[in-house]
Amino acid sequence: MRVAVIGAGVIGLSTAQSIYEQYHSTVSQLTIEVYADQFTPLTTSDGAAGLWQPYLHANGNIQEIQWNKETFDYLLSFLNSPESIKMGIFLQSGYNLCTEAAAEPSFKDIVLGFRELTERELQIFPGYNHGWFNTAIMLEGKTYLPWLMDWLHKRGVKFYQRKIKSFKELAETGVDVIMNCTGMRSGELQPDPELKPARGQIVKVDAPWIKHWILTHHMKPEFYDSPYIIPGSRHVTVGGTFQIGNWNNQSESTDHKNIWEGACQLCPSLKHARIIEDWTGLRPTRDKVRLERETIQTGATTVEVIHNYGHGGFGLTIHRGCAQEAARLFGQLVKQKGIGPKAHL
Amino acid sequence: MKQVRVVVVGAGVIGLSTAVCIAEALPMCSVTLVADKFSPDTTSDVAAGYFFPSEFPDIPLERQKRWIKDSFDHLLAIAHSEDAPDAGVMLTSGWQIFKEVPANQKPFWSDYVMGFRFMTEAELKRFQDHKFGQAFTTLKCECSSYLPWMENRLRKAGGIMECRKINNLEELNYDIIINCSGLGSKMLVGDDEIYPVRGQVLKVEAPWLKTFVMSRDDFTYILPGIHSATVGGTRQQNDWRLKADQNDTKDILERCSELVPSLKRAKVVSQQTGLRPSRRNPRVERETVELQGRRVPVMHNYGHGGWGVTIAWGTSVDVLGLVRQCVREIQLQAKL
């Protein structure tokens, strides 16, 4: 059984991992191949700050909430192992600041020590009159992705740097199942009007005295359009923008100026921090994640595709839950096709 | 009106805080800071500088609360300003954990740090053998940056610094003497109640550590800082050794790695030792001493043990009040 994963961001790599974990011992001759035109450190996942946090106003999508929780618990389980550093996992506490009272977010029972901000804490952040504090997990793509690739490589997964132009292309080589983890550019393989870019520009700075993440919410429909500051293991990520429909993956000086001014107002200690560089990524945004099977007829060939894309600005946050679900869908396929220790082809 | 000549003895966090406090508030005073050791060679430089108050047995609670509140407000304002990186002051959150549930679960100073609450089950799960804990946000003040920053502040306020060892108060010819000589007070003013409590720490490179862990019962702590984390600790009473002890190093690493396993991957950058100037209570009070035939007011501000950074500013403000009173008396005298 040949499985081809298209996409080597956090979604593609973790999907390959889940499939291997769950089926390598039960599916005969399972080979997993990963195809991508960009690998770490050039993927969208690499540029993300890496804070585990779902959107503040999740549109009540219970399944996504469950996948988020599964991911958090999974990452938490590694915390007490020294391996956690190699995976890019660590704890960090911080503030969610709102300009007006808001409903408690879906993650309040998932993260550690979730509580409301006290008066004294709000006084530190003028302009914000409500908010929460909690301890969350950081997962840095720049470390996690190489770790995943190494994990997969050790288990015989093959990587191919190549842009796949169609599902047919892979089907014709005899691939049985395609895991479509192509994120922002899924539309190139199959048009999807629901998938839109939400452009995020960030400024990376050297400010090691900042030990909390600070996210502001100006209660517009857009998230991450207001200032945020997220320290990482090496530098601090300062944002943000959330420009829906903007495909420009170059950083712009107007955005830089707005981001920087907003951040310095939020956190005056940033003023003299050394700016390293700007980076821009396109969040593969969709009303809900596309995680489903599809049988695709391409001329004479039929190929099974499992889609796993559209994770917006919460790919790292939800990746494990989705990967496990994608693997479960793969398992369904395997059962239907009668492949496994009992089947002899 | 003639300038009132003030001398501060000691250039650790207490001496510098007191000197700056006086120089900035009292323009009629000239302030000279005299010490044999300046940063980076003071006890304060070794300290992690975490704001963790304690309760002293014999000082009125209201006075201790003032020390704590004044200190916290002072440092918080710096943490949230452009000066934070230069001054080495930052906000920090984490957990104080206990193997046995303590008698006093909510100490009086819990109102002065931020967001104080008890830890949840889920939070405690990470720490084997620990049954209770407190979570809060506090401040760190890294003296290797803070002291030079305060030295600048002192200069800007017209203060002067002199590197000189004072063996006897008789050597000082000033109107007011402020004694911030820490452990040196044993010799300088003959205080037998002060004694060293040796503390060894390791500075490690672990930039992924963003939260602090302080295990009270066996005094094990991991305290992230700006460029390194301070891990420790030891509390060896009456131990004057300033050299690092390899057994202590091994023991510290073992205890800390048990609490925070990722430390096993951290690089040890240095080992440092400091002698906490310990006393049953800090001595913050005025005394009149006969020197060279004159009656000279001496303000004491020493014996802060392991809480020097924590209450430096608050005790300095306290001393400022005493100095103001002295200045009034001196100026009154001058009129007569």
Interface residues (C-beta under 8 A of the other chain):
Chain A: L79 N80 S81 P82 S84 I85 K86 F90 L91 Q92 S93 L112 G113 R115 L117 T118 R120 E121 I124 F133 T135 M138 A207 P208 W209 I210 K211 H212 P231 S233 R234 C267 P268 S269 K271 H272 A273
Chain B: L76 A79 H80 S81 E82 D83 A84 P85 D86 G88 V89 M90 L91 T92 S93 G94 M114 G115 R117 M119 T120 A122 E123 R126 A135 T137 P207 W208 L209 K210 T211 P224 I226 H227 P261 S262 K264 R265
